[in-house]
Amino acid sequence: MAQNLTSRARAVCSVLVVVLFLTTNLVPVTEAIWLTIPTSGTKCVSEEIQNHVVVLADYYVVVDEAPQQYRTPTISVKVTSPYGNNLHHVENVTHGQFAFTTTESGSYLACFWLDGEHQEGVGATLNLDWRSGIAARDWDSVAKKQKVEGVELELIKLEGAVQAIHDNLNYLKDREAEMRQVSESTNSKVAWLSIMSLGVCIVVSALQLWHLKTYFRKKKLI
């Protein structure tokens, strides 16, 4: 009996390890990143996100602890979808946040640049906390709403992670099918182009031969 319980415990542990491994490798784990924005130009970050995914982000300009004689630089922010739709656009800010639910699959782009009024030759450092999918869920609210805590809450998180893995695999499968279709279409077009090029070469060669034959006959060389 004890051996059976031990075997079941090991099996459960193995399943949890596999789930945690897949969660780590297939579900994006988002952490805060630091960006150095140059005095001229734009600094952008992007993430490949599938459809119907919640995205949350907080950003703020990092202020040096040392006293400065210049005020904190302000930035402009623009977030666009894969098809160029404007999701968030603000100017002259030092901090802010944006949230949206994706309606298109592809690469979502967030760009930051300094506004015109800033100290020449001095850039800015930006802290960006970008979260998507299960990382963007408010688990405290989920726990209060469903009245769960501890192990039950962790199991709910694992269930969400497994669902995210499943959705991500389906998304990758669909993308692979699209890429295969594009590749097959391209190969078909290249094949037809090669056949047309060969046909044009044959026709041109035949016309050149006919022209030379006609010319030589007029000159009575043949």
C-alpha positions in Angstrom: 0.0 0.0 0.0 2.8 2.4 0.9 4.6 1.5 -2.3 1.4 2.4 -4.3 1.1 5.8 -2.5 4.8 6.4 -3.1 4.4 5.6 -6.8 1.4 7.9 -7.1 3.2 10.7 -5.4 6.1 10.3 -7.8 3.8 10.3 -10.7 2.1 13.5 -9.5 5.5 15.2 -8.9 6.6 14.1 -12.5 3.4 15.7 -14.0 4.0 18.9 -12.0 7.6 19.0 -13.2 6.6 18.6 -16.8 3.9 21.3 -16.5 6.4 23.7 -14.9 8.9 22.9 -17.6 6.4 23.6 -20.4 5.2 26.7 -18.6 8.7 28.0 -18.4 9.5 27.3 -22.1 6.2 27.8 -23.9 4.4 30.5 -21.9 6.1 33.9 -22.1 7.4 35.0 -18.8 7.6 38.7 -18.8 9.9 40.7 -16.6 10.5 44.4 -16.3 13.1 45.7 -18.8 15.2 48.8 -18.8 15.5 50.8 -22.0 18.0 53.6 -22.8 16.2 56.1 -25.0 18.7 58.2 -27.1 18.4 61.9 -27.5 17.5 61.4 -31.2 15.7 58.5 -32.7 13.2 56.0 -31.3 13.6 52.9 -29.1 11.0 50.1 -29.8 10.2 46.8 -28.3 7.9 44.1 -29.8 6.3 40.9 -28.8 4.6 38.2 -30.9 1.1 37.7 -29.5 -1.8 35.7 -30.7 -5.4 36.7 -30.8 -7.6 37.4 -27.7 -4.8 37.9 -25.3 -4.8 40.5 -22.5 -1.8 42.8 -22.4 -0.9 45.2 -19.5 2.1 47.4 -19.3 3.5 50.1 -17.0 6.3 52.4 -17.8 8.1 55.3 -16.1 11.2 57.4 -16.6 13.9 56.4 -14.1 15.2 59.4 -12.2 18.7 59.4 -10.9 19.0 59.7 -7.2 21.8 62.3 -7.5 20.6 65.9 -7.6 20.1 67.3 -11.1 19.8 70.8 -12.3 17.6 69.7 -15.2 14.1 68.5 -14.8 13.0 64.9 -15.6 12.8 64.4 -19.3 9.4 63.6 -20.8 8.8 61.0 -23.4 6.2 60.1 -26.1 4.8 56.6 -26.4 3.0 54.9 -29.2 1.8 51.3 -29.3 0.6 49.8 -32.6 -0.9 46.5 -33.7 0.5 44.2 -36.4 -1.7 45.9 -39.0 -0.7 49.4 -37.8 -3.8 50.3 -35.7 -3.0 52.8 -32.9 -3.6 51.3 -29.5 -1.9 53.8 -27.2 -0.4 57.2 -28.0 0.6 59.9 -25.4 3.1 62.7 -25.4 5.0 64.8 -22.7 4.7 62.1 -20.0 7.1 60.7 -17.4 5.1 57.6 -16.6 1.9 55.8 -17.7 0.3 52.5 -18.5 -1.7 50.9 -21.3 -3.9 47.8 -21.5 -5.7 46.2 -24.4 -7.0 42.8 -25.6 -5.4 41.7 -28.9 -7.7 41.4 -31.9 -4.9 40.5 -34.3 -2.2 37.9 -34.3 1.3 39.1 -34.9 4.0 41.4 -33.6 2.8 44.3 -31.3 5.1 47.2 -31.3 5.7 49.8 -28.5 8.0 52.8 -29.4 9.4 55.4 -27.1 11.2 58.7 -27.9 12.2 61.9 -26.1 10.1 65.0 -26.6 11.6 68.1 -28.0 12.3 69.9 -24.7 15.2 68.0 -23.1 18.8 68.5 -22.2 20.9 68.2 -25.4 23.2 65.2 -25.3 21.5 63.5 -22.4 19.2 60.5 -23.0 16.7 58.9 -20.6 16.3 55.5 -18.9 12.9 53.9 -19.0 11.5 51.0 -17.0 9.0 48.9 -18.9 6.9 46.2 -17.2 5.2 44.3 -20.1 2.8 41.5 -19.1 0.6 39.4 -21.4 -1.6 36.3 -21.1 -1.7 34.6 -17.7 1.1 37.0 -16.4 -1.4 39.8 -16.8 -4.2 38.2 -14.7 -5.0 39.6 -11.3 -4.7 36.4 -9.3 -5.6 38.2 -6.0 -9.0 39.1 -7.5 -9.4 35.5 -8.8 -8.6 34.1 -5.3 -11.1 36.5 -3.6 -13.8 35.8 -6.2 -13.5 32.1 -6.2 -12.6 32.0 -2.4 -9.6 29.9 -2.9 -6.0 30.1 -1.6 -2.9 28.1 -1.2 -2.7 24.9 -3.1 -6.1 25.5 -4.8 -4.9 28.8 -6.2 -1.7 27.3 -7.4 -3.7 24.6 -9.2 -5.8 27.3 -10.8 -2.6 29.0 -12.0 -1.3 25.7 -13.4 -4.6 25.2 -15.2 -4.3 28.6 -16.7 -0.7 27.9 -17.7 -1.7 24.6 -19.3 -4.4 26.4 -21.2 -2.0 29.0 -22.3 0.4 26.3 -23.5 -2.4 24.7 -25.5 -3.4 27.9 -27.1 0.3 28.8 -27.9 0.8 25.4 -29.5 -2.3 25.8 -31.6 -1.1 29.3 -32.6 2.3 27.9 -33.6 0.5 25.1 -35.5 -1.6 27.7 -37.4 1.5 29.8 -38.2 3.3 26.8 -39.4 0.4 25.9 -41.7 0.3 29.5 -43.0 4.1 29.5 -43.7 3.9 26.1 -45.4 1.0 27.4 -47.6 3.0 30.5 -48.5 6.1 28.4 -49.3 4.1 26.1 -51.5 2.5 29.0 -53.3 5.9 30.6 -53.8 7.4 27.4 -55.1 4.5 27.1 -57.5 4.9 30.6 -58.8 8.7 30.1 -59.2 8.0 26.9 -61.2 5.5 28.7 -63.5 8.0 31.6 -63.9 10.7 29.1 -64.9 8.5 27.5 -67.4 7.4 30.8 -68.9 11.1 31.9 -69.0 12.0 28.7 -70.8 9.1 29.2 -73.2 10.2 32.8 -74.0 13.8 31.7 -74.6 12.6 29.0 -77.0 10.3 31.4 -78.9 13.1 34.0 -79.1 15.6 31.4 -80.4 13.1 30.3 -83.0 12.5 33.8 -84.2 16.2 34.5 -84.3 16.7 31.4 -86.4 13.9 32.3 -88.7 15.2 35.9 -89.1 18.8 34.6 -89.9 17.5 32.1 -92.4 15.4 34.7 -94.2 18.3 37.1 -94.2 20.7 34.6 -95.7 18.2 33.6 -98.4 17.8 37.3 -99.4 21.6 37.6 -99.7 21.5 34.3 -101.6 24.0 32.8 -99.2 22.0 29.6 -98.8 
